[in-house]
Amino acid sequence: MRRLVLLSVVTATLACPAPSRSQDQLPTVATSVRVRPIKHSAGDWPWWRGPARNGVAASGQSPPVTWSESKNVAWKVAIPGRGHGSPSVLGPHVFITAADRQAQTQSVFCFDRKTGRKLWETVVHKGPLEKKGNKKSSQASCTPACDGHKIYVNFLHKGAVVTSALGLDGRIDWQTTVTRYQTHQGFSSSPCLFGDLVIVSADNRGGGAVLAMSRETGQVAWKQQRPKKANYTSPIVFKVAGRDQALMVGTNLVSSYDPRTGKKLWEIDGATTECVTSVVTDGTRIFTSGGYPRNHVQAVLADGSGKTAWQNTQRVYVPSMVAHDGTLYAVLDAGIATAWDTTTGKTLWKKRLGGTFTSSLVLAAGNLYATDETGLTTVFAASREGLAIKAKNRLGQQTYSSMAICGGRIFHRVARMDGSRHEWLYSLGQ
């Protein structure tokens, strides 16, 4: 049954007040409210970069290697407005965000995973959309995160970053203002779920923050201030070097926090000022990359020693990398695919694909999927031996979003430029 849930401007204003000075200095807060455990299966893609948060799809599936407008398309559905966030998939649902400049809305959409039928649309914010930002940014660049009970999204709304939690029926359960936000290039950070918490970040030149809230209530559990610098990356939690770490890169720092308490575990000078990518790991090292004002890829020991294992000056500014079986794979923004040894940093191979890349790499069934900004996806083997291209497939004429691959299907957001720009969400399957 289709349903449209509208949130009035008055309600949004009451639910999302601008943070006071005291709110920006909140200590760790304990809560006695019972938080339901996170529920997802290996067949889901519940949040940014997939179930393991590393761009690697679950094993045991066979997503298509080739497709077109008429081949291996299970369904497609139009998405009003514009967004660069990726789809997330959990159980029978597919979630995605979009912003409509004509209607001045920021919304979450829910589709049936099997058929593509729209189940509901919730307008989370209504009011003037931010006009500043890079041409590659959007007002819906967040990938939703779902814990099996609620959907969590971040939007920049009226000069502040707001995290919202929606029930599986699309109703808004709670909203919490993260921090005021000074737009430079835009806002793109996605929520990270861990234990009872949803962890979010909002680095910006006005003074950003990384904080954790109760998944059930939105109550702030801990909050750490961040430097007054523009940055666009999302927090990622990995178990690395023997402990859970919430990792942030950018603002000229590589930072690790205890995801339960917010305590800073370690921090080093590194990375660069502005980063977009999310870190990946091999279990010992974390791999960071950025592109302004300097290009860098850096392997940092995650044991708190502050040591850099290796680094280079390649420009992997926007597309996040994949670390797998001792190899770090990347596609440079300028369309060059490469592979490094995760231990030594040795370049194993480097070949030009062509195009310009914003979408992040995804690994599934032994193949890497790399989509350029024109909608051309190159599928190549995850191999240390060299570039072995399996297929090249075009869908649409523009994309800045990353794929979700789960349950043998690829969920892919693209735009067609038929006179005017229109976005589509595809489900691709054999």
Rosetta blueprint (number, residue, H / E / L):
1 M L
2 R L
3 R E
4 L E
5 V E
6 L E
7 L L
8 S L
9 V H
10 V H
11 T H
12 A H
13 T H
14 L H
15 A H
16 C L
17 P L
18 A L
19 P L
20 S L
21 R L
22 S L
23 Q H
24 D H
25 Q H
26 L L
27 P L
28 T L
29 V L
30 A L
31 T L
32 S L
33 V L
34 R L
35 V L
36 R L
37 P L
38 I L
39 K L
40 H L
41 S L
42 A L
43 G L
44 D L
45 W E
46 P L
47 W L
48 W L
49 R L
50 G L
51 P L
52 A L
53 R L
54 N L
55 G L
56 V E
57 A L
58 A L
59 S L
60 G L
61 Q L
62 S L
63 P L
64 P L
65 V L
66 T L
67 W L
68 S L
69 E L
70 S L
71 K L
72 N L
73 V E
74 A E
75 W E
76 K E
77 V E
78 A E
79 I E
80 P L
81 G L
82 R E
83 G L
84 H L
85 G L
86 S L
87 P L
88 S E
89 V E
90 L E
91 G L
92 P L
93 H E
94 V E
95 F E
96 I E
97 T E
98 A E
99 A E
100 D E
101 R L
102 Q L
103 A L
104 Q L
105 T E
106 Q E
107 S E
108 V E
109 F E
110 C E
111 F E
112 D E
113 R L
114 K L
115 T L
116 G L
117 R L
118 K E
119 L E
120 W E
121 E E
122 T E
123 V E
124 V E
125 H E
126 K E
127 G L
128 P L
129 L L
130 E L
131 K L
132 K L
133 G L
134 N L
135 K L
136 K L
137 S L
138 S L
139 Q L
140 A L
141 S L
142 C L
143 T L
144 P L
145 A E
146 C E
147 D L
148 G L
149 H L
150 K E
151 I E
152 Y E
153 V E
154 N E
155 F E
156 L E
157 H E
158 K L
159 G L
160 A E
161 V E
162 V E
163 T E
164 S E
165 A E
166 L E
167 G E
168 L L
169 D L
170 G L
171 R L
172 I E
173 D E
174 W E
175 Q E
176 T E
177 T E
178 V E
179 T E
180 R E
181 Y L
182 Q L
183 T L
184 H L
185 Q L
186 G L
187 F L
188 S L
189 S L
190 S L
191 P L
192 C E
193 L E
194 F E
195 G L
196 D L
197 L E
198 V E
199 I E
200 V E
201 S E
202 A L
203 D L
204 N E
205 R L
206 G L
207 G L
208 G L
209 A E
210 V E
211 L E
212 A E
213 M E
214 S E
215 R L
216 E L
217 T L
218 G L
219 Q L
220 V E
221 A E
222 W E
223 K E
224 Q E
225 Q E
226 R L
227 P L
228 K E
229 K L
230 A L
231 N L
232 Y L
233 T L
234 S L
235 P L
236 I E
237 V E
238 F E
239 K E
240 V E
241 A L
242 G L
243 R E
244 D E
245 Q E
246 A E
247 L E
248 M E
249 V E
250 G E
251 T L
252 N L
253 L E
254 V E
255 S E
256 S E
257 Y E
258 D L
259 P L
260 R L
261 T L
262 G L
263 K L
264 K E
265 L E
266 W E
267 E E
268 I E
269 D E
270 G L
271 A L
272 T L
273 T L
274 E E
275 C L
276 V L
277 T L
278 S L
279 V L
280 V E
281 T E
282 D L
283 G L
284 T L
285 R E
286 I E
287 F E
288 T E
289 S E
290 G E
291 G L
292 Y E
293 P L
294 R L
295 N L
296 H E
297 V E
298 Q E
299 A E
300 V E
301 L E
302 A L
303 D L
304 G L
305 S L
306 G L
307 K L
308 T E
309 A E
310 W E
311 Q E
312 N E
313 T L
314 Q L
315 R L
316 V L
317 Y L
318 V L
319 P L
320 S L
321 M L
322 V E
323 A E
324 H E
325 D L
326 G L
327 T E
328 L E
329 Y E
330 A E
331 V E
332 L L
333 D L
334 A L
335 G L
336 I E
337 A E
338 T E
339 A E
340 W E
341 D E
342 T L
343 T L
344 T L
345 G L
346 K L
347 T E
348 L E
349 W E
350 K E
351 K E
352 R E
353 L L
354 G L
355 G L
356 T L
357 F E
358 T L
359 S L
360 S L
361 L L
362 V E
363 L E
364 A E
365 A L
366 G L
367 N E
368 L E
369 Y E
370 A E
371 T E
372 D E
373 E L
374 T L
375 G L
376 L E
377 T E
378 T E
379 V E
380 F E
381 A E
382 A L
383 S L
384 R L
385 E L
386 G L
387 L L
388 A L
389 I E
390 K E
391 A E
392 K E
393 N E
394 R E
395 L L
396 G L
397 Q L
398 Q E
399 T L
400 Y L
401 S L
402 S L
403 M L
404 A E
405 I E
406 C E
407 G L
408 G L
409 R E
410 I E
411 F E
412 H E
413 R E
414 V E
415 A E
416 R E
417 M E
418 D L
419 G L
420 S L
421 R E
422 H E
423 E E
424 W E
425 L E
426 Y E
427 S E
428 L E
429 G L
430 Q L
